[in-house]
Amino acid sequence: MIYLKLLQLEFKSILRSAQFKTEIGMAVFKLIMALYLILLLLGLGSGVYYLASEFFPHQKPFQVICGLFVFYWLYDLTLRFMISSLPVVAIKPLLVLNLDRDKIVKYTLVKGYFTFFNFLHFFFLVPLVITLIINEQSVLQSVLWGISMWVLLSCNSYLNIFLNKADKFFYPFVLIVSVVLFGHFNNWFDILPYTAPVVNFFYENTFAVALPFVFLMLLIFVSYKFYYNQLYLDKGLEKTASEVKSLNIPVLNKLGSVGTFIKNDLYLIIRNKRPRTVILTSLLFMFYPFLIKIGYQGNDFMAIFGAIFACGGFMMSFGQFIPSWDSAYYPLLMTQNVKYHNYLLSKWYIIVFANIATMLLCSFYLFIEPKFYLYIIAATIFNIGINANVVLLMGVYIRQPIDLTSNKGAFGNTKAFNINTFILSLVMMILPLLIVLGIKTLANEYIALLVLSVVGIIGLFFRNSIFEKIVNLYKKYKYVTLKEFKQ
């Protein structure tokens, strides 16, 4: 059968890959993370009914679940958009073979449905449905409601195809939804009366279970037509060229080759999907303290942890993939008369500017918890003085090509996990925690934050000597990096 043959070809491509050994190790890591997520969702599905009754005592728990499920669905869609790859196969080599386009497209769509995301929600919905039945909800209606929600979540596999073609509209939409959810949890307004009836409709009306299936079939049909009509080397798979305006920033012109490299990175961010996703996630990192429910609230461990993430989101997500961002033209770059020092210095300037800009954007914490903003200032200084060099050092050991037009692997790739990057990640997170918690036991939190800032300033004083050692490491692994980028 042709479908079995296509699956066999993909399996062989994995076995013959130069990164096969690395992918085995990564597969084990992913399996552990998958088991962790499954246990987390099992616990959430079993306890969300009781959490709803505790945090919303004046409302029916199921109505609260229905109201928040809209955001659960939107969160799943956003997560797929950011880190999930599109359901495609290596289509170009297949087009030169005697294969029916219809079969290629059908195989692509079926393969795209059987993803981890689609089956992960099963572990949340099953215990949730059982909990609803235990708490005297109708057995038939609860089961049909659970099936409806699972199918609706599965629809995101195909919605993701079209969202990747309209990301300019998707980013503002995510921002609006985030603001609405933020306002709801901070008691600015109550959104549940508007969202709960939408989800509750599938519980109250048993016939409504057919609607998600109809919607799924419609999406599959539209996706089929979309892929079928684009399945030409000279049409859907061709590289599109667009006119781009040049950046004229006088300050950068004065920096010489360093300014040129900075401009190049700005072009990279403006023109490509993957770097734009990094910018979005960096902005979302600013709200990370709210996700872990800290603000400040006297919890020093979580406060410094949240502050490092809030102001260092761009640094961590962009900096660690230096020079992978330039992997498409890195061999050409290395044939030019390029000073590695200036190349890396431009990256350092971008990381520093991003930290300072994020610190200023986080100033809204002054109106929520002024003391927590002191943690953000201290964390920013530490990030500039110490962690900026650490992420540059991580780039030495993360050598993998990046597809700038795709979000695949936006939060990690197979070669991003090794003992060197693991140790450096621990340094970035544990060192500031040890400084703050250690000094506070001897003095107070203000002295601890002052010491953390001083450590960052000392790092700036020794930046040149540290920077030269990092540059020498990049030079040492230059040809290893070139070889890896060709895979």
VMD Tcl script that draws the C-alpha trace (Angstrom):
set ca {
  {0.00 0.00 0.00}
  {1.29 3.46 -0.93}
  {0.57 4.94 2.53}
  {2.59 2.24 4.24}
  {5.44 2.88 1.81}
  {5.43 6.61 2.59}
  {5.53 5.86 6.31}
  {8.42 3.47 5.72}
  {10.35 6.18 3.84}
  {9.96 8.59 6.76}
  {11.14 5.92 9.17}
  {14.23 5.31 7.03}
  {14.99 9.02 6.89}
  {15.12 9.04 10.69}
  {17.43 6.01 10.87}
  {19.78 7.49 8.26}
  {19.89 10.91 9.84}
  {23.28 12.17 11.02}
  {21.63 13.18 14.30}
  {20.11 9.72 14.91}
  {21.99 9.11 18.17}
  {21.06 12.55 19.44}
  {17.43 12.00 18.46}
  {17.35 8.76 20.51}
  {18.45 10.67 23.59}
  {15.97 13.43 22.82}
  {13.21 10.86 22.36}
  {13.86 9.58 25.89}
  {13.72 13.15 27.20}
  {10.49 13.82 25.32}
  {9.00 10.60 26.70}
  {9.77 11.72 30.25}
  {8.24 15.14 29.57}
  {5.19 13.50 27.97}
  {4.67 11.31 31.06}
  {4.99 14.41 33.24}
  {2.38 16.28 31.17}
  {0.06 13.28 31.25}
  {0.27 13.07 35.05}
  {-0.24 16.84 35.28}
  {-3.36 16.73 33.10}
  {-4.73 13.70 34.95}
  {-4.41 15.66 38.19}
  {-5.90 18.80 36.65}
  {-8.83 16.89 35.14}
  {-9.53 15.17 38.46}
  {-9.31 18.33 40.56}
  {-10.54 21.19 38.38}
  {-14.17 20.69 39.46}
  {-13.24 21.05 43.13}
  {-10.88 23.95 42.45}
  {-13.71 25.76 40.64}
  {-16.03 25.28 43.64}
  {-13.32 26.58 45.98}
  {-12.24 29.67 44.02}
  {-15.72 30.52 42.69}
  {-18.00 29.58 45.64}
  {-20.95 31.64 44.37}
  {-21.06 29.95 40.95}
  {-21.76 26.42 39.82}
  {-18.44 24.60 39.26}
  {-19.45 23.20 35.88}
  {-20.42 26.66 34.63}
  {-17.00 27.96 35.69}
  {-15.33 25.07 33.82}
  {-17.39 25.83 30.73}
  {-16.47 29.51 30.91}
  {-12.74 28.83 31.22}
  {-12.72 26.01 28.66}
  {-12.83 28.58 25.85}
  {-9.47 29.87 27.04}
  {-8.15 26.31 27.38}
  {-9.05 25.77 23.73}
  {-7.45 29.07 22.69}
  {-4.33 28.26 24.72}
  {-4.04 24.91 22.93}
  {-4.38 26.64 19.56}
  {-1.72 29.23 20.49}
  {0.67 26.56 21.73}
  {0.29 24.58 18.50}
  {0.93 27.72 16.47}
  {4.14 28.45 18.39}
  {5.77 25.03 18.73}
  {3.98 22.52 16.55}
  {5.12 21.85 13.00}
  {2.65 21.82 10.13}
  {1.36 18.39 9.02}
  {3.62 18.11 6.02}
  {6.04 15.50 4.76}
  {9.11 15.84 2.52}
  {6.91 16.66 -0.44}
  {9.43 17.91 -3.00}
  {11.17 14.52 -3.53}
  {7.77 12.84 -3.93}
  {6.62 15.16 -6.70}
  {9.20 13.82 -9.13}
  {7.93 10.26 -8.60}
  {4.96 8.57 -10.21}
  {2.67 9.24 -7.24}
  {-0.86 10.54 -7.27}
  {-1.14 13.98 -5.68}
  {-4.38 12.88 -4.05}
  {-2.59 10.12 -2.11}
  {0.24 12.44 -1.01}
  {-2.24 15.00 0.36}
  {-4.40 12.41 2.12}
  {-1.35 10.85 3.75}
  {-0.19 14.31 4.87}
  {-3.54 15.17 6.46}
  {-3.98 11.82 8.20}
  {-0.43 11.94 9.54}
  {-1.06 15.49 10.76}
  {-4.02 14.35 12.84}
  {-2.11 11.70 14.79}
  {-0.09 14.14 16.87}
  {0.75 14.14 20.55}
  {-1.36 17.26 21.10}
  {-4.57 15.60 19.93}
  {-4.26 12.67 22.31}
  {-2.82 14.59 25.25}
  {-6.21 16.19 26.02}
  {-7.70 12.72 26.39}
  {-5.94 12.50 29.78}
  {-7.57 15.74 30.90}
  {-11.09 15.16 29.61}
  {-11.59 11.56 30.78}
  {-11.02 12.26 34.52}
  {-13.00 15.50 34.14}
  {-16.00 13.64 32.70}
  {-15.76 11.00 35.46}
  {-15.66 13.80 38.06}
  {-18.75 15.40 36.53}
  {-20.61 12.08 36.69}
  {-19.57 11.55 40.32}
  {-20.91 15.01 41.14}
  {-24.36 14.09 39.81}
  {-24.11 15.44 36.29}
  {-25.94 13.44 33.62}
  {-23.89 10.44 32.42}
  {-24.97 10.68 28.78}
  {-24.65 14.45 28.58}
  {-21.26 14.44 30.33}
  {-19.83 11.79 27.98}
  {-21.17 13.55 24.86}
  {-19.84 16.88 26.15}
  {-16.39 15.34 26.68}
  {-16.39 13.91 23.15}
  {-17.44 17.30 21.74}
  {-14.63 19.10 23.56}
  {-12.04 16.54 22.42}
  {-13.08 16.86 18.77}
  {-13.04 20.67 19.01}
  {-9.50 20.52 20.39}
  {-8.56 18.17 17.54}
  {-9.77 20.77 15.06}
  {-6.81 22.91 16.09}
  {-4.53 20.59 14.09}
  {-6.03 21.93 10.87}
  {-6.77 25.47 12.05}
  {-3.04 25.73 12.68}
  {-2.44 25.35 8.94}
  {-4.31 28.54 8.13}
  {-3.10 30.48 11.18}
  {0.46 30.03 9.95}
  {-0.62 31.83 6.79}
  {-2.21 34.70 8.73}
  {0.17 35.25 11.65}
  {-0.12 39.05 11.33}
  {-3.73 38.79 12.49}
  {-3.04 36.03 15.00}
  {-0.57 37.96 17.17}
  {-2.96 40.86 17.94}
  {-5.70 38.31 18.61}
  {-3.52 36.50 21.18}
  {-2.70 39.84 22.81}
  {-6.39 40.74 23.12}
  {-7.29 37.34 24.58}
  {-4.39 37.59 27.06}
  {-5.53 41.02 28.22}
  {-9.11 39.76 28.64}
  {-7.97 36.75 30.67}
  {-5.61 38.94 32.72}
  {-8.45 41.35 33.47}
  {-10.76 38.52 34.48}
  {-8.34 37.00 37.01}
  {-7.61 40.46 38.45}
  {-11.36 41.09 38.96}
  {-11.56 43.96 36.50}
  {-14.58 42.28 34.90}
  {-16.24 38.87 34.68}
  {-15.94 37.16 31.31}
  {-17.55 33.83 32.34}
  {-21.18 34.89 31.68}
  {-20.24 35.38 28.02}
  {-18.05 32.31 27.46}
  {-19.82 29.71 29.62}
  {-23.04 29.52 27.52}
  {-20.99 28.70 24.38}
  {-19.44 25.57 25.92}
  {-22.50 24.70 28.01}
  {-24.51 24.50 24.77}
  {-22.77 21.21 23.96}
  {-23.88 19.82 27.34}
  {-27.48 20.97 27.28}
  {-28.14 19.76 23.72}
  {-27.19 16.14 22.99}
  {-27.50 16.68 19.22}
  {-24.69 19.28 19.45}
  {-22.09 16.49 19.58}
  {-22.44 16.28 15.79}
  {-21.39 19.92 15.27}
  {-17.67 19.47 16.16}
  {-17.49 16.47 13.79}
  {-19.04 18.54 11.01}
  {-16.58 21.34 11.72}
  {-13.67 18.86 11.69}
  {-14.77 17.36 8.36}
  {-15.12 20.84 6.90}
  {-11.60 21.76 8.03}
  {-10.19 18.52 6.58}
  {-11.91 19.21 3.24}
  {-10.66 22.82 3.11}
  {-7.16 21.68 4.11}
  {-7.27 19.02 1.40}
  {-8.19 21.57 -1.28}
  {-5.55 23.96 0.03}
  {-2.72 21.41 -0.14}
  {-3.93 19.86 -3.40}
  {-3.98 23.22 -5.18}
  {-0.56 24.21 -3.80}
  {1.20 20.92 -4.56}
  {3.41 22.20 -7.37}
  {7.12 22.93 -7.31}
  {6.55 26.16 -9.22}
  {3.58 27.31 -7.14}
  {2.88 26.35 -3.55}
  {6.40 25.15 -2.76}
  {8.29 27.97 -4.42}
  {10.06 30.59 -2.36}
  {8.21 33.88 -2.46}
  {10.06 37.14 -2.79}
  {8.73 40.37 -1.41}
  {9.93 43.94 -1.44}
  {11.43 45.01 1.84}
  {12.35 48.51 2.94}
  {15.85 49.04 4.28}
  {16.41 50.21 7.84}
  {18.09 53.56 8.30}
  {19.17 53.91 11.92}
  {21.90 56.58 12.22}
  {23.17 55.29 15.58}
  {23.90 51.87 14.09}
  {25.78 53.42 11.19}
  {28.30 54.84 13.68}
  {29.07 51.36 15.07}
  {30.73 50.15 11.88}
  {30.59 46.40 11.25}
  {28.92 45.83 14.63}
  {26.06 48.08 13.53}
  {25.83 46.18 10.24}
  {25.44 42.89 12.11}
  {22.78 44.43 14.36}
  {20.89 45.63 11.27}
  {21.14 42.13 9.84}
  {19.51 40.69 12.97}
  {16.78 43.32 12.87}
  {16.07 42.35 9.25}
  {16.01 38.71 10.33}
  {13.42 39.43 13.04}
  {11.20 41.62 10.85}
  {11.16 39.35 7.78}
  {10.90 35.84 9.29}
  {8.25 33.95 11.20}
  {10.42 32.11 13.72}
  {12.16 35.22 15.14}
  {8.82 37.04 15.32}
  {7.50 34.17 17.42}
  {10.48 34.63 19.73}
  {9.52 38.30 20.17}
  {5.94 37.32 21.03}
  {7.00 34.71 23.55}
  {9.42 37.23 25.09}
  {6.53 39.60 25.69}
  {4.51 36.78 27.22}
  {7.42 36.04 29.58}
  {6.76 39.44 31.17}
  {3.52 38.02 32.57}
  {5.20 34.85 33.82}
  {5.05 36.03 37.48}
  {1.26 36.10 37.20}
  {1.20 32.56 35.78}
  {3.03 31.24 38.83}
  {0.91 33.40 41.12}
  {3.65 35.37 42.81}
  {3.63 39.09 42.20}
  {5.88 39.40 45.23}
  {3.90 38.04 48.20}
  {7.05 37.51 50.29}
  {8.22 34.43 48.40}
  {11.83 35.29 47.58}
  {12.52 32.06 45.71}
  {9.62 32.54 43.28}
  {10.14 36.30 43.11}
  {13.70 36.14 41.78}
  {12.79 33.18 39.57}
  {9.88 35.14 38.06}
  {11.99 38.32 37.70}
  {14.77 36.52 35.77}
  {12.18 35.11 33.36}
  {10.16 38.33 33.08}
  {13.07 40.50 31.93}
  {15.19 37.78 30.31}
  {12.68 36.05 28.05}
  {14.21 37.37 24.82}
  {17.74 36.76 26.08}
  {17.00 33.08 26.76}
  {14.94 32.34 23.66}
  {17.09 34.32 21.19}
  {20.57 34.32 22.71}
  {21.05 30.60 23.19}
  {20.56 29.98 19.44}
  {23.53 32.10 18.38}
  {24.85 31.42 15.72}
  {22.01 29.08 14.66}
  {19.92 32.05 13.54}
  {22.46 32.61 10.78}
  {22.75 28.94 9.82}
  {21.26 29.50 6.32}
  {24.21 31.67 5.26}
  {26.78 30.87 7.95}
  {29.20 29.12 5.52}
  {29.14 32.22 3.30}
  {29.61 34.45 6.35}
  {32.71 32.51 7.39}
  {34.32 33.04 3.96}
  {34.16 36.82 4.40}
  {36.58 39.03 6.26}
  {34.46 38.94 9.39}
  {35.82 39.53 12.88}
  {34.21 37.04 15.25}
  {34.53 39.60 18.05}
  {32.34 42.13 16.22}
  {29.87 39.44 15.16}
  {29.30 38.29 18.76}
  {29.43 41.83 20.13}
  {26.45 42.74 17.95}
  {24.51 39.85 19.50}
  {25.50 41.03 22.98}
  {24.23 44.55 22.25}
  {20.87 43.16 21.10}
  {20.53 41.04 24.26}
  {21.40 44.01 26.50}
  {18.96 46.31 24.72}
  {16.21 43.67 24.98}
  {16.80 43.31 28.74}
  {16.61 47.05 29.31}
  {13.53 47.43 27.08}
  {11.77 44.57 28.86}
  {12.61 46.06 32.26}
  {10.94 49.33 31.19}
  {7.91 47.47 29.81}
  {7.61 45.63 33.14}
  {7.19 48.96 34.96}
  {3.46 48.21 35.29}
  {4.48 46.04 38.27}
  {5.07 49.33 40.12}
  {1.30 49.75 40.28}
  {0.68 46.14 41.31}
  {3.56 45.30 43.66}
  {6.27 48.00 43.82}
  {8.68 45.85 45.86}
  {8.65 43.14 43.19}
  {9.89 45.68 40.64}
  {13.12 45.93 42.66}
  {13.63 42.23 41.89}
  {13.15 42.98 38.20}
  {15.73 45.81 38.24}
  {18.27 43.63 40.07}
  {17.57 40.69 37.76}
  {18.06 42.94 34.70}
  {21.47 44.10 35.92}
  {22.47 40.49 36.65}
  {21.24 39.39 33.23}
  {23.30 42.07 31.48}
  {26.45 41.45 33.49}
  {26.42 37.65 33.83}
  {23.64 35.85 31.98}
  {24.21 37.68 28.67}
  {27.66 36.05 28.53}
  {26.24 32.69 29.64}
  {23.71 32.54 26.77}
  {26.45 33.47 24.28}
  {28.47 30.59 25.71}
  {25.48 28.26 25.28}
  {25.47 29.11 21.57}
  {28.87 27.40 21.26}
  {27.27 24.05 22.10}
  {23.93 24.45 20.33}
  {24.86 23.87 16.71}
  {21.78 23.22 14.60}
  {20.27 24.78 11.50}
  {17.11 26.82 12.03}
  {14.33 27.22 9.50}
  {13.45 30.90 9.87}
  {10.12 30.48 8.04}
  {8.79 27.80 10.38}
  {7.91 27.67 14.07}
  {8.90 24.01 14.30}
  {10.97 23.50 17.41}
  {10.51 27.08 18.54}
  {10.97 26.05 22.14}
  {13.74 23.54 21.72}
  {15.51 21.32 19.30}
  {17.25 17.97 19.48}
  {20.74 19.39 19.92}
  {19.75 22.04 22.45}
  {19.92 19.42 25.21}
  {23.42 18.36 26.22}
  {25.42 18.40 29.43}
  {27.08 21.76 28.63}
  {23.85 23.64 27.97}
  {22.22 21.93 30.96}
  {24.96 23.13 33.32}
  {24.90 26.65 31.86}
  {21.10 26.77 32.25}
  {21.51 25.85 35.91}
  {24.05 28.68 36.31}
  {21.59 31.18 34.82}
  {18.79 30.23 37.20}
  {20.42 28.86 40.38}
  {23.24 31.40 40.84}
  {20.91 34.43 41.36}
  {18.70 32.32 43.62}
  {21.66 31.31 45.79}
  {22.86 34.92 45.99}
  {19.49 36.33 47.04}
  {18.54 33.56 49.47}
  {22.06 33.35 50.94}
  {22.50 37.08 51.55}
  {18.97 37.46 52.92}
  {19.69 34.93 55.67}
  {22.64 37.12 56.72}
  {21.04 40.54 56.19}
  {17.74 41.44 54.45}
  {16.19 41.30 51.00}
  {17.28 44.83 50.05}
  {20.92 44.00 50.76}
  {20.45 40.72 48.85}
  {19.13 42.55 45.77}
  {21.95 45.09 46.06}
  {24.53 42.27 46.12}
  {22.85 40.66 43.09}
  {23.12 43.98 41.23}
  {26.77 44.40 42.28}
  {27.59 40.90 40.93}
  {26.07 41.97 37.59}
  {28.12 45.20 37.60}
  {31.32 43.24 38.38}
  {30.49 41.01 35.41}
  {30.35 44.13 33.23}
  {33.80 45.24 34.45}
  {35.29 41.89 33.45}
  {33.24 41.64 30.25}
  {36.14 42.12 27.85}
  {38.28 39.30 29.23}
  {35.27 36.95 29.52}
  {34.12 37.95 26.03}
  {37.48 37.12 24.47}
  {37.40 33.63 25.97}
  {33.93 33.08 24.48}
  {35.14 34.35 21.10}
  {38.05 31.89 21.21}
  {35.62 29.03 21.91}
  {33.53 30.00 18.88}
  {36.69 30.01 16.76}
  {37.73 26.62 18.16}
  {34.42 25.01 17.17}
  {34.07 26.96 13.90}
  {34.47 23.99 11.55}
  {32.41 21.69 13.77}
  {29.59 24.25 13.57}
  {29.90 24.49 9.78}
  {29.68 20.70 9.50}
  {26.59 20.57 11.75}
  {24.82 23.31 9.78}
  {25.15 21.23 6.59}
  {23.11 18.35 8.07}
}
mol new
graphics top color blue
foreach p $ca { graphics top sphere $p radius 0.5 }
foreach p [lrange $ca 0 end-1] q [lrange $ca 1 end] { graphics top cylinder $p $q radius 0.2 }
display resetview
